[in-house]
């Protein structure tokens, strides 16, 4: 059986190309923010970023923090830093990334590979 949320996300998946075709940016933004992960955000980012940079940055913030809750390999931490670098290209990106890095330094001081990868982040 489908849960209501998965049924709703299926509708969003089918609607996104239509939203783009019709230039309906508000419904497209809603669908992108509602989707799990960053896949849709990366696809539609060029179209949405000029008008909705603050909301897209908040989506990045939420997803990257969620991704960091589980331990991982150095490769995972490199991917997280890659996402942080992408976030730096947003108007409020630097302050958001600084807050995330500070929080992670407090929360995960024993994750040496994570701390090492974060230290390579070029501001």
Order of alpha helices (4+ residues) and beta strands (2+ residues): alpha-alpha-alpha-alpha-alpha-alpha
